């Protein structure tokens, strides 16, 4: 029996059901090989060759698929029809030992019996241009992320990550927040008149002041507003012109990945990751009671608005049946994709128009149903006739001021019967046609109102607007938008204020540091240009290694500079190897590091911290104030010899016991590194006297050593070779 390998078990179940047991269908669970998790995995000195390893946890999958491939008559690789899917098929081909020029690859835009059968009849070889484009992206992202993340951890704090596209997206959010903070609102006033024809008494309507002396004007103060009100009230309103037109609105294009995420956010309140999860399930197939696995929509990672002729014909037939022939345009609607779109696949659409949202509602939960209905209605509407409106604009003059009134009325509903876009209507535009006035008609003022307003700052990004910004600026590709937004949230670089994204404090520090040292990587134009180069690899005009080779050396040079910027070579010698120590600026302040790194990785805390009067309970030295990830704390200045720390603000005095025989100052009861009690002079470091026993302050008359107390109350010489002793006083008993 022939074997078909797909990525997901759900997709495997759907295809297996459609093929009715004629093929064995199994799933790889995504990539079976990738770059190693804890190593760079890219041979920078050997043409940037990636070093692939079996993905963690995929050993059993590889073993199972290898056994199945050996038993199969023919193996078909049916992964998703994009760069990522092509790379997964290539990895499978390599690991399973399939011929490199074998026709094992099949692809389909939708999971339907017809599409799968057609694909099986036309297998092809692996498209290595697609594979190379994916490899280039993977290697670029690994080099940037693997190199920048440690820099952030060293300079800012542990647990941070950077990414070639992720960090640019974060910069958009940070820059927008700074625009909002720097925004200074400007005062302006609106003036609205409610007017009516003075003769025929048509229904009243509203007109908005827009001009003064024939030019667009802005009322910027209360005084200007009141002057305008006085002039209008004392003057006459006369109709200057009436313009009547028929306005046609074209149906919206079917969904791409980007527009689906935007509309699902606006209409359904779903995040981009949620939308893509629901859409992925609808594409791969969902288990439906009594039906088995059913796929609902075509491939959901696309930037194309193209639709197949068969799908167009089915839509036109459905529209005529449900809405009437007048809602079917004379020619099928065709939409131009955005500049730079890969156009590899159709737009997102339902597989079978007979499976209406009403029928699907019984099969799906609420979120899946809402996304399916959105896709279904948008696709049907995209093939419907234009909506038509009677539109009317009236220009009115009074005392040098010009007012405008607008209104429109539905003439023919067209596509709006199936779908309405989420566009904000002009708040001053009437939703019905204005009265039939003529040029020269005089109008009566029923009311005149003015209102103070202030310009508003830019709006924070939502999932929808950030996806749109990334698409418009060429940052990333449709398949990456949701994952980028997901990472920003999981890393806590942004937090949600309702549906809006707000950068956290760490986001500013990350962005500022990366912009300072890696201007090109953080530049929107540079990132978009890199996406175009990846497209050129896919089209076969670029060698992927040459693109990496152009990027990496300058990037590595900037990395070296960033990691050493602010370093200062000192005359202090490393206590371990003797090389000069380098003063560095780290996340917790300045420290000394051996210049012989990586051969010697010795670091020493810099002695420039604030010295306190709290003595180290282990060695007696005055403790210093340090800053860590959880704030300030007290540390022994003899680190790394002594690792003692205390909470900041906690004063723990060492116990005074005994007298120093050298300088006469009190000695302190202290603890050694292994916990043993000893006594040291409180005059340290001027006097470094130490003793394991309590010193009396006197010296031995026999040898000059320190006299110390015995456990029974006597006195002896601290020198074990000297036998001088003073017996304890006799007991009173």
C-alpha positions as CSV (number, residue, x, y, z in Angstrom):
1,X,0.0,0.0,0.0
2,X,1.3,3.5,-0.9
3,X,2.1,5.9,2.0
4,X,1.1,9.6,2.2
5,X,2.9,11.7,4.9
6,X,1.4,15.0,6.1
7,X,2.2,17.2,9.0
8,X,-0.8,16.9,11.4
9,X,-2.7,13.9,12.7
10,X,-6.0,15.9,12.0
11,X,-5.0,16.4,8.4
12,X,-4.1,12.7,8.2
13,X,-7.5,11.7,9.5
14,X,-9.3,13.9,7.0
15,X,-7.4,12.7,4.0
16,X,-7.6,9.0,5.1
17,X,-11.4,9.4,5.3
18,X,-11.6,10.9,1.8
19,X,-9.4,8.1,0.3
20,X,-11.4,5.3,1.9
21,X,-8.5,3.1,2.9
22,X,-6.8,3.0,-0.5
23,X,-3.7,4.6,1.0
24,X,-2.0,4.6,4.4
25,X,-1.8,8.2,5.7
26,X,0.5,9.2,8.6
27,X,1.7,12.4,10.1
28,X,5.2,13.7,10.9
29,X,3.9,16.2,13.5
30,X,5.7,19.1,11.8
31,X,9.5,19.3,11.4
32,X,11.4,16.1,12.1
33,X,14.8,17.9,11.8
34,X,15.9,21.3,12.9
35,X,18.9,23.2,14.1
36,X,20.0,22.1,17.6
37,X,18.4,23.9,20.5
38,X,21.5,24.6,22.6
39,X,24.1,25.2,19.9
40,X,24.4,27.6,17.0
41,X,24.0,24.8,14.5
42,X,25.4,26.9,11.6
43,X,28.9,26.4,10.3
44,X,29.8,30.1,9.8
45,X,33.3,29.2,8.5
46,X,31.9,26.6,6.0
47,X,29.5,28.5,3.8
48,X,26.9,28.9,6.6
49,X,26.0,25.2,6.3
50,X,23.2,24.4,8.7
51,X,23.8,21.4,11.0
52,X,20.5,19.6,11.3
53,X,19.6,17.2,14.1
54,X,16.5,15.1,14.8
55,X,14.0,17.4,16.6
56,X,13.6,16.6,20.3
57,X,10.9,13.9,20.9
58,X,10.7,13.0,17.2
59,X,13.0,9.9,17.4
60,X,10.0,7.5,17.6
61,X,8.2,9.3,14.7
62,X,11.3,9.0,12.5
63,X,11.6,5.3,13.4
64,X,7.9,4.6,12.6
65,X,7.9,6.5,9.3
66,X,11.1,4.8,8.2
67,X,9.6,1.4,8.8
68,X,6.4,2.4,7.0
69,X,8.4,3.8,4.0
70,X,10.3,0.6,3.6
71,X,7.0,-1.4,3.4
72,X,5.2,1.1,1.1
73,X,5.0,0.7,-2.6
74,X,5.4,4.5,-3.1
75,X,5.8,7.4,-0.6
76,X,4.0,10.7,-1.2
77,X,5.0,13.8,0.8
78,X,1.9,15.9,1.2
79,X,3.0,18.7,3.6
80,X,1.6,22.2,3.3
81,X,2.0,24.1,0.0
82,X,4.5,26.7,1.2
83,X,8.2,27.1,2.0
84,X,7.9,25.6,5.4
85,X,5.9,22.6,4.0
86,X,8.5,22.1,1.2
87,X,11.3,22.1,3.8
88,X,9.5,19.5,5.9
89,X,9.1,17.3,2.8
90,X,12.8,17.7,2.0
91,X,13.8,16.7,5.5
92,X,11.5,13.7,5.3
93,X,12.9,12.8,1.9
94,X,16.4,13.0,3.3
95,X,15.8,11.0,6.5
96,X,13.7,8.3,4.9
97,X,16.3,7.8,2.1
98,X,14.0,8.7,-0.8
99,X,15.7,9.6,-4.1
100,X,16.5,13.3,-4.3
101,X,15.1,13.5,-7.9
102,X,12.1,11.3,-7.2
103,X,8.6,12.5,-7.9
104,X,7.3,12.1,-4.3
105,X,6.0,15.6,-3.6
106,X,2.2,16.3,-3.9
107,X,0.4,19.5,-2.9
108,X,-3.1,20.7,-2.7
109,X,-4.7,24.0,-1.8
110,X,-7.7,22.4,-0.1
111,X,-8.3,19.1,1.6
112,X,-11.1,17.7,-0.5
113,X,-11.4,14.3,-2.3
114,X,-11.2,16.0,-5.7
115,X,-8.1,18.1,-4.8
116,X,-6.2,15.1,-3.2
117,X,-6.9,12.8,-6.1
118,X,-5.8,15.4,-8.6
119,X,-2.5,15.9,-6.6
120,X,-1.9,12.2,-6.5
121,X,-2.2,12.1,-10.2
122,X,0.5,14.8,-10.6
123,X,3.4,14.2,-8.2
124,X,6.5,16.3,-8.7
125,X,10.1,16.6,-7.4
126,X,11.0,18.7,-4.4
127,X,11.2,22.4,-5.3
128,X,14.7,23.2,-4.0
129,X,14.3,26.9,-4.5
130,X,11.5,26.9,-1.9
131,X,13.7,24.8,0.4
132,X,16.6,27.2,0.1
133,X,14.4,30.2,0.8
134,X,13.2,28.5,4.0
135,X,16.8,27.5,4.9
136,X,18.0,31.1,4.4
137,X,15.2,32.4,6.7
138,X,16.0,29.7,9.3
139,X,19.7,30.4,9.3
140,X,19.2,34.2,9.3
141,X,16.8,34.0,12.3
142,X,19.2,31.6,14.1
143,X,22.3,33.8,13.6
144,X,20.4,36.9,14.7
145,X,18.5,35.4,17.6
146,X,21.3,33.2,18.9
147,X,23.8,36.0,18.9
148,X,21.6,38.9,20.1
149,X,19.8,37.1,22.9
150,X,23.0,36.5,25.0
151,X,23.9,40.2,24.5
152,X,20.6,41.2,25.9
153,X,21.0,38.8,28.8
154,X,24.5,40.2,29.6
155,X,23.6,43.9,29.2
156,X,20.0,44.0,30.6
157,X,18.8,40.8,32.4
158,X,18.5,37.1,32.0
159,X,15.7,35.4,30.1
160,X,15.4,37.9,27.2
161,X,15.3,37.0,23.5
162,X,15.7,38.9,20.2
163,X,14.6,38.0,16.7
164,X,15.2,39.3,13.2
165,X,11.5,40.1,12.7
166,X,10.2,40.0,16.3
167,X,12.4,42.9,17.4
168,X,11.4,45.1,14.5
169,X,7.7,44.4,15.4
170,X,8.5,45.3,19.0
171,X,10.1,48.5,17.8
172,X,6.8,49.5,16.1
173,X,4.9,49.1,19.4
174,X,7.6,51.0,21.4
175,X,7.8,53.9,18.8
176,X,4.0,54.2,18.8
177,X,3.9,54.5,22.6
178,X,6.6,57.2,22.5
179,X,4.6,59.1,19.9
180,X,1.6,58.9,22.2
181,X,3.7,60.1,25.2
182,X,5.1,63.0,23.2
183,X,1.8,64.0,21.7
184,X,0.5,67.5,22.5
185,X,-3.3,67.9,21.9
186,X,-4.4,70.9,20.0
187,X,-7.7,72.6,20.6
188,X,-10.3,72.9,17.9
189,X,-14.1,73.6,17.8
190,X,-16.8,72.1,15.7
191,X,-19.9,74.0,14.6
192,X,-23.1,72.2,13.5
193,X,-26.2,73.9,12.3
194,X,-29.7,72.2,12.1
195,X,-31.4,73.7,9.1
196,X,-34.7,73.5,7.3
197,X,-36.1,74.9,4.0
198,X,-38.0,78.0,4.9
199,X,-40.7,77.6,2.2
200,X,-41.6,73.9,1.7
201,X,-40.6,72.9,5.2
202,X,-38.8,69.7,4.2
203,X,-37.4,67.6,7.1
204,X,-34.5,69.2,9.0
205,X,-30.9,68.2,8.3
206,X,-27.5,69.0,9.8
207,X,-24.7,70.9,8.2
208,X,-21.1,71.2,9.4
209,X,-19.0,74.4,9.1
210,X,-15.9,73.6,7.0
211,X,-14.8,76.8,5.2
212,X,-14.2,80.5,5.7
213,X,-13.9,82.8,2.7
214,X,-13.8,79.8,0.3
215,X,-10.9,78.0,2.1
216,X,-10.8,75.1,4.5
217,X,-10.7,76.5,8.0
218,X,-10.0,75.3,11.5
219,X,-11.7,77.0,14.4
220,X,-8.9,76.9,17.1
221,X,-10.4,78.8,20.0
222,X,-13.6,79.7,21.9
223,X,-13.3,83.3,20.7
224,X,-13.2,82.2,17.0
225,X,-16.1,79.8,17.6
226,X,-18.2,82.4,19.2
227,X,-17.4,84.9,16.4
228,X,-18.5,82.3,13.8
229,X,-21.7,81.7,15.8
230,X,-22.5,85.4,15.9
231,X,-21.9,85.8,12.2
232,X,-24.0,82.8,11.3
233,X,-26.9,83.7,13.5
234,X,-27.1,87.3,12.2
235,X,-26.6,86.2,8.5
236,X,-28.6,84.2,6.0
237,X,-28.1,80.5,5.0
238,X,-28.2,80.1,1.2
239,X,-27.8,76.9,-0.8
240,X,-24.7,77.4,-2.9
241,X,-24.7,74.1,-4.7
242,X,-26.3,70.7,-4.8
243,X,-24.5,67.7,-6.1
244,X,-26.4,64.4,-6.8
245,X,-24.5,61.3,-7.8
246,X,-24.8,57.5,-7.8
247,X,-22.0,56.0,-5.8
248,X,-20.9,52.4,-6.3
249,X,-19.0,50.4,-3.7
250,X,-17.1,47.3,-4.9
251,X,-17.3,44.1,-3.0
252,X,-14.3,43.4,-0.7
253,X,-11.7,40.8,-1.8
254,X,-11.7,37.3,-0.3
255,X,-9.5,36.9,2.8
256,X,-5.8,36.6,2.8
257,X,-4.0,35.5,6.1
258,X,-3.5,39.2,7.0
259,X,-7.0,40.4,6.3
260,X,-8.6,37.4,8.1
261,X,-6.6,38.2,11.2
262,X,-7.6,41.9,11.0
263,X,-11.3,41.2,10.5
264,X,-11.5,38.5,13.1
265,X,-9.9,40.9,15.6
266,X,-12.3,43.7,14.7
267,X,-15.5,41.7,14.4
268,X,-15.0,38.8,16.7
269,X,-12.5,40.1,19.2
270,X,-10.1,37.2,18.5
271,X,-6.3,37.6,18.8
272,X,-4.2,36.8,15.8
273,X,-2.9,33.5,17.4
274,X,-6.5,32.5,18.2
275,X,-7.7,33.2,14.7
276,X,-4.9,31.2,13.1
277,X,-5.6,28.3,15.5
278,X,-9.3,28.2,14.6
279,X,-8.5,28.6,10.9
280,X,-5.8,25.8,11.0
281,X,-8.4,23.4,12.5
282,X,-10.9,24.4,9.8
283,X,-8.3,23.7,7.1
284,X,-7.0,20.4,8.5
285,X,-10.4,19.0,9.4
286,X,-12.5,18.7,12.5
287,X,-14.1,15.5,13.9
288,X,-17.8,15.8,13.2
289,X,-20.3,13.4,14.8
290,X,-21.5,10.8,12.3
291,X,-19.5,12.5,9.5
292,X,-15.9,11.8,10.6
293,X,-13.1,14.3,9.9
294,X,-14.4,17.2,7.7
295,X,-12.2,20.0,6.2
296,X,-14.0,23.3,5.9
297,X,-11.7,25.9,4.2
298,X,-8.8,26.1,1.8
299,X,-5.2,26.7,2.9
300,X,-5.0,29.5,5.4
301,X,-1.5,30.9,4.9
302,X,-1.6,33.0,1.8
303,X,-1.1,36.6,0.6
304,X,-3.1,36.1,-2.6
305,X,-6.6,37.2,-3.4
306,X,-6.7,34.9,-6.5
307,X,-9.6,32.5,-6.8
308,X,-9.9,29.5,-9.1
309,X,-12.4,29.5,-12.0
310,X,-14.2,26.5,-10.5
311,X,-14.7,28.4,-7.2
312,X,-15.9,31.5,-9.0
313,X,-18.4,29.5,-11.0
314,X,-19.7,27.8,-7.8
315,X,-20.0,31.2,-6.0
316,X,-21.9,32.8,-8.9
317,X,-24.3,29.8,-9.0
318,X,-24.9,30.1,-5.2
319,X,-25.5,33.8,-5.4
320,X,-28.1,33.5,-8.2
321,X,-29.8,30.8,-6.3
322,X,-29.9,32.6,-2.9
323,X,-30.1,36.3,-3.8
324,X,-31.2,36.4,-7.5
325,X,-29.5,36.9,-10.8
326,X,-29.3,40.7,-10.5
327,X,-26.7,40.1,-7.7
328,X,-24.4,38.2,-10.0
329,X,-22.0,40.6,-11.8
330,X,-21.7,40.4,-15.6
331,X,-18.1,39.2,-15.3
332,X,-16.5,37.4,-12.3
333,X,-14.8,39.7,-9.8
334,X,-11.0,39.5,-10.0
335,X,-8.8,41.2,-7.3
336,X,-5.2,42.3,-7.6
337,X,-2.9,41.1,-4.9
338,X,-0.7,43.5,-3.0
339,X,2.7,44.4,-4.3
340,X,5.2,41.8,-3.2
341,X,2.6,39.1,-2.6
342,X,3.9,35.6,-3.5
343,X,0.6,34.6,-5.0
344,X,1.4,30.9,-4.6
345,X,-2.1,29.9,-3.4
346,X,-5.7,31.0,-3.7
347,X,-7.4,33.3,-1.2
348,X,-9.0,31.7,1.8
349,X,-12.4,30.3,1.0
350,X,-14.8,27.6,1.9
351,X,-14.2,24.3,0.2
352,X,-17.8,23.5,-0.4
353,X,-20.4,26.3,-0.7
354,X,-23.2,23.7,0.0
355,X,-21.8,23.6,3.6
356,X,-23.4,26.9,4.6
357,X,-22.8,28.5,8.0
358,X,-26.3,27.5,9.0
359,X,-25.4,23.8,8.3
360,X,-21.9,24.1,9.9
361,X,-23.3,25.6,13.1
362,X,-24.4,22.1,14.2
363,X,-20.9,20.8,13.6
364,X,-18.7,23.5,15.2
365,X,-18.2,25.2,18.5
366,X,-18.8,28.9,18.7
367,X,-15.3,30.2,17.8
368,X,-14.8,27.8,14.9
369,X,-18.3,28.6,13.6
370,X,-17.7,32.4,13.8
371,X,-14.5,32.1,11.9
372,X,-16.0,29.8,9.3
373,X,-19.0,32.1,8.8
374,X,-16.7,35.1,8.4
375,X,-14.7,33.3,5.7
376,X,-17.8,31.9,4.0
377,X,-19.7,35.2,3.9
378,X,-16.7,37.2,2.8
379,X,-16.0,34.8,-0.1
380,X,-19.6,34.8,-1.3
381,X,-19.7,38.7,-1.1
382,X,-16.4,39.0,-3.0
383,X,-18.2,37.5,-6.1
384,X,-21.3,39.6,-5.8
385,X,-22.4,42.8,-7.6
386,X,-21.5,46.3,-6.4
387,X,-23.7,48.1,-3.9
388,X,-25.2,51.4,-5.2
389,X,-26.2,54.5,-3.3
390,X,-27.8,57.7,-4.2
391,X,-25.5,60.3,-2.8
392,X,-26.1,64.0,-2.2
393,X,-24.0,66.9,-1.1
394,X,-25.2,70.4,-0.3
395,X,-22.9,73.4,0.0
396,X,-24.3,76.3,2.1
397,X,-23.0,79.8,2.5
398,X,-23.5,82.4,5.2
399,X,-21.6,85.5,6.0
400,X,-18.4,84.3,4.4
401,X,-18.6,80.8,6.1
402,X,-19.2,77.6,4.2
403,X,-21.1,74.6,5.6
404,X,-21.6,71.1,4.1
405,X,-24.3,68.5,4.5
406,X,-24.0,65.0,3.1
407,X,-26.3,62.1,2.9
408,X,-26.8,58.9,1.0
409,X,-29.5,56.3,0.6
410,X,-29.3,52.7,-0.5
411,X,-30.2,52.2,-4.2
412,X,-29.1,48.6,-4.7
413,X,-27.8,46.4,-1.8
414,X,-25.4,44.3,-3.9
415,X,-22.8,42.4,-1.9
416,X,-23.9,44.1,1.4
417,X,-26.7,41.5,1.6
418,X,-24.0,38.9,2.4
419,X,-21.4,40.9,4.2
420,X,-20.6,44.3,5.6
421,X,-17.1,45.5,6.2
422,X,-16.1,47.0,9.6
423,X,-15.5,50.6,8.4
424,X,-16.3,53.6,10.6
425,X,-19.0,55.7,8.9
426,X,-18.5,59.5,8.8
427,X,-20.3,60.6,12.0
428,X,-21.6,63.7,10.4
429,X,-23.0,62.0,7.3
430,X,-26.7,61.4,7.1
431,X,-27.7,57.8,6.5
432,X,-30.5,58.9,4.3
433,X,-30.8,61.2,1.4
434,X,-31.1,65.0,2.0
435,X,-34.2,67.0,1.1
436,X,-34.6,68.0,-2.6
437,X,-33.1,71.5,-2.3
438,X,-32.0,73.8,-5.2
439,X,-29.3,76.3,-5.6
440,X,-30.3,79.7,-4.2
441,X,-32.8,78.3,-1.6
442,X,-32.8,80.1,1.7
443,X,-32.7,78.0,4.9
444,X,-33.9,78.6,8.4
445,X,-31.6,78.0,11.4
446,X,-33.4,75.7,13.9
447,X,-30.3,75.3,16.2
448,X,-26.6,76.2,16.2
449,X,-24.2,74.4,18.4
450,X,-20.5,74.6,19.0
451,X,-18.3,72.0,20.8
452,X,-14.8,72.2,22.1
453,X,-12.6,69.2,21.1
454,X,-8.9,68.3,21.1
455,X,-6.9,66.3,18.6
456,X,-6.2,62.8,19.8
457,X,-2.8,61.0,19.9
458,X,-2.1,58.0,17.7
459,X,-3.9,54.9,18.8
460,X,-2.0,52.0,20.3
461,X,-1.6,48.9,18.2
462,X,-4.2,46.1,18.4
463,X,-3.6,42.6,16.9
464,X,-5.4,43.8,13.8
465,X,-3.5,47.1,13.3
466,X,-0.1,45.5,14.1
467,X,-0.7,42.8,11.5
468,X,-1.8,45.5,9.0
469,X,1.3,47.5,9.8
470,X,3.6,44.5,9.4
471,X,2.0,43.7,6.1
472,X,2.1,47.3,4.8
473,X,5.8,47.6,5.7
474,X,6.8,44.2,4.4
475,X,7.8,42.9,7.8
476,X,7.6,39.1,8.0
477,X,5.2,37.0,6.0
478,X,1.5,35.8,6.5
479,X,2.6,32.7,8.3
480,X,4.7,34.6,10.9
481,X,2.3,37.4,12.0
482,X,0.4,35.4,14.6
483,X,3.6,33.8,16.1
484,X,5.3,37.2,16.4
485,X,2.4,38.6,18.3
486,X,2.3,35.5,20.5
487,X,6.0,35.8,21.3
488,X,5.7,39.5,22.3
489,X,3.0,38.6,24.8
490,X,4.6,35.4,26.2
491,X,7.9,37.2,26.8
492,X,6.0,40.0,28.5
493,X,7.4,42.6,26.1
494,X,3.9,43.9,25.6
495,X,0.8,43.8,27.8
496,X,-2.8,44.2,26.8
497,X,-4.8,47.2,27.9
498,X,-8.2,46.0,26.7
499,X,-7.5,45.1,23.1
500,X,-4.5,47.5,22.8
501,X,-0.8,46.6,23.1
502,X,1.3,48.5,25.6
503,X,5.1,48.0,25.8
504,X,6.4,47.0,29.2
505,X,9.5,48.7,30.7
506,X,11.8,46.0,29.5
507,X,10.6,46.6,25.9
508,X,12.0,50.1,25.9
509,X,15.4,48.9,27.1
510,X,15.6,46.1,24.6
511,X,14.6,48.4,21.7
512,X,16.9,51.2,22.6
513,X,19.9,48.9,23.0
514,X,19.3,47.1,19.7
515,X,18.6,50.4,17.8
516,X,21.9,51.8,19.3
517,X,24.1,49.0,18.1
518,X,22.1,47.3,15.2
519,X,20.5,50.1,13.3
520,X,20.1,48.0,10.1
521,X,18.6,44.9,11.8
522,X,16.1,47.2,13.6
523,X,15.3,49.2,10.5
524,X,11.8,48.4,8.9
525,X,13.2,49.0,5.4
526,X,16.1,46.6,5.9
527,X,13.8,43.9,7.2
528,X,11.4,44.4,4.2
529,X,14.4,44.3,1.8
530,X,15.5,41.0,3.4
531,X,12.0,39.5,2.7
532,X,12.4,40.5,-1.0
533,X,15.7,38.7,-1.1
534,X,14.1,35.6,0.3
535,X,11.5,35.9,-2.4
536,X,14.3,36.1,-5.0
537,X,15.8,32.8,-3.6
538,X,12.4,31.2,-4.1
539,X,12.2,32.5,-7.6
540,X,15.6,30.9,-8.4
541,X,17.6,34.1,-9.0
542,X,19.6,34.2,-5.8
543,X,22.0,31.9,-4.0
544,X,20.9,31.7,-0.4
545,X,24.4,31.5,1.0
546,X,25.5,34.7,-0.7
547,X,22.7,36.6,1.0
548,X,23.8,35.3,4.4
549,X,27.4,36.1,3.5
550,X,26.5,39.7,2.7
551,X,24.6,40.0,6.0
552,X,26.6,38.2,8.6
553,X,30.2,39.7,8.7
554,X,29.0,43.3,9.2
555,X,26.5,42.0,11.8
556,X,29.2,40.1,13.6
557,X,31.4,43.2,13.7
558,X,28.6,45.2,15.3
559,X,28.0,42.4,17.7
560,X,31.7,42.5,18.8
561,X,31.5,46.3,19.3
562,X,28.2,46.1,21.2
563,X,29.6,43.4,23.6
564,X,32.7,45.4,24.4
565,X,31.4,48.9,24.2
566,X,32.3,50.7,27.4
567,X,35.0,48.1,28.4
568,X,38.1,49.5,30.0
569,X,41.4,47.6,30.3
570,X,42.8,48.0,33.8
571,X,46.2,47.3,35.4
572,X,44.6,44.8,37.7
573,X,45.8,41.2,37.1
574,X,43.6,38.2,37.0
575,X,44.2,36.2,40.2
576,X,43.7,33.0,38.3
577,X,45.9,33.4,35.2
578,X,47.7,36.8,35.5
579,X,46.1,38.4,32.4
580,X,44.9,42.1,32.7
581,X,41.3,42.4,33.9
582,X,38.8,44.4,31.9
583,X,36.2,46.6,33.5
584,X,32.8,45.9,32.0
585,X,29.3,47.3,32.4
586,X,26.8,44.5,33.1
587,X,23.2,44.3,34.1
588,X,24.1,44.6,37.8
589,X,26.6,47.3,37.4
590,X,30.4,47.3,36.8
591,X,32.6,44.3,37.2
592,X,36.0,43.0,36.3
593,X,36.4,40.2,33.8
594,X,39.6,38.4,32.6
595,X,40.8,39.5,29.2
596,X,41.9,36.0,28.5
597,X,38.3,34.9,28.0
598,X,37.2,32.2,27.0
599,X,40.4,30.4,28.1
600,X,39.8,32.0,31.5
601,X,36.2,33.0,32.5
602,X,37.1,34.6,35.9
603,X,35.0,37.6,36.9
604,X,35.4,39.7,40.1
605,X,32.9,42.1,41.6
606,X,34.2,45.7,41.3
607,X,35.0,47.4,44.6
608,X,33.2,50.7,43.7
609,X,29.9,49.9,45.4
610,X,28.5,51.7,48.4
611,X,30.2,50.5,51.6
612,X,27.9,50.0,54.7
613,X,28.6,49.6,58.4
614,X,27.1,46.2,58.3
615,X,29.8,43.6,58.9
616,X,29.9,40.3,57.0
617,X,28.7,37.6,59.5
618,X,31.2,35.2,58.0
619,X,34.4,37.2,57.5
620,X,33.8,40.5,59.3
621,X,34.4,42.8,56.3
622,X,32.1,45.8,55.8
623,X,29.4,44.7,53.3
624,X,28.6,46.6,50.1
625,X,25.4,47.5,48.3
626,X,24.8,45.6,45.1
627,X,21.8,45.6,42.6
628,X,20.4,42.3,41.3
629,X,17.4,41.2,39.3
630,X,15.2,41.6,42.5
631,X,16.6,44.9,43.6
632,X,19.3,45.9,46.0
633,X,21.1,43.6,48.4
634,X,24.2,43.5,50.7
635,X,27.2,41.5,49.5
636,X,30.5,40.6,51.0
637,X,33.2,42.7,49.3
638,X,35.5,39.6,49.2
639,X,33.3,37.9,46.6
640,X,34.0,35.3,45.0
641,X,36.1,34.1,48.0
642,X,33.2,34.8,50.3
643,X,29.6,34.4,48.9
644,X,27.7,35.9,51.9
645,X,24.7,38.1,51.1
646,X,22.0,39.8,53.2
647,X,18.8,41.5,52.4
648,X,19.1,45.3,51.7
649,X,18.4,47.3,54.8
650,X,19.0,44.4,57.2
651,X,21.8,45.3,59.6
652,X,23.3,42.2,61.2
653,X,26.3,43.1,63.5
654,X,29.0,40.5,64.2
655,X,29.3,39.7,67.9
656,X,32.2,41.3,69.7
657,X,34.1,38.8,71.8
658,X,37.8,39.0,72.9
659,X,40.6,41.5,72.4
660,X,43.2,41.7,69.6
661,X,46.7,41.2,71.0
662,X,48.2,43.1,68.1
663,X,46.3,46.5,68.1
664,X,44.1,46.2,71.2
665,X,40.7,46.5,69.4
666,X,37.8,44.2,70.1
667,X,37.7,40.9,68.0
668,X,34.5,39.7,66.3
669,X,33.1,36.2,66.4
670,X,32.8,35.1,62.8
671,X,32.2,32.0,60.7
672,X,34.5,30.6,58.0
673,X,33.3,29.4,54.6
674,X,32.8,25.8,55.9
675,X,30.9,27.1,58.9
676,X,33.6,26.9,61.6
677,X,33.7,29.7,64.2
678,X,36.8,32.0,64.4
679,X,37.7,35.4,65.8
680,X,39.1,38.3,63.7
681,X,40.2,41.8,64.6
682,X,37.5,44.5,64.1
683,X,40.2,46.8,62.7
684,X,40.4,44.8,59.5
685,X,41.9,45.4,57.0
686,X,44.5,47.6,58.9
687,X,44.9,44.6,61.3
688,X,44.4,41.1,59.9
689,X,44.7,39.2,63.2
690,X,42.7,35.9,63.3
691,X,42.3,33.2,65.9
692,X,40.3,30.0,66.2
693,X,39.9,30.7,70.0
694,X,38.9,33.8,72.0
695,X,42.0,36.1,72.3
696,X,42.6,37.7,75.7
697,X,44.5,40.7,74.3
698,X,47.7,39.6,75.9
699,X,50.8,38.0,74.4
700,X,52.6,34.9,75.6
701,X,55.6,35.8,77.9
702,X,57.5,32.7,76.6
703,X,57.2,32.9,72.8
704,X,55.2,36.2,72.1
705,X,52.2,34.3,70.6
706,X,48.6,35.4,71.3
707,X,47.1,34.1,74.6
708,X,43.7,32.6,74.2
709,X,41.0,31.4,76.5
710,X,40.4,27.6,77.0
711,X,37.0,26.0,77.2
712,X,37.4,25.4,81.0
713,X,38.3,29.1,81.7
714,X,42.0,28.9,81.6
715,X,44.5,30.6,79.3
716,X,47.0,29.1,76.9
717,X,49.4,30.1,74.1
718,X,47.8,29.9,70.7
719,X,51.0,28.4,69.4
720,X,50.6,24.6,69.6
721,X,54.4,24.2,69.9
722,X,54.5,26.4,73.1
723,X,53.4,24.8,76.4
724,X,52.7,28.0,78.2
725,X,49.4,27.7,80.2
726,X,47.6,29.4,83.1
727,X,45.3,27.1,85.0
728,X,41.7,28.0,85.4
729,X,40.9,29.6,88.8
730,X,39.8,27.1,91.5
731,X,36.1,26.3,91.8
732,X,34.1,27.6,94.8
733,X,32.6,24.1,95.3
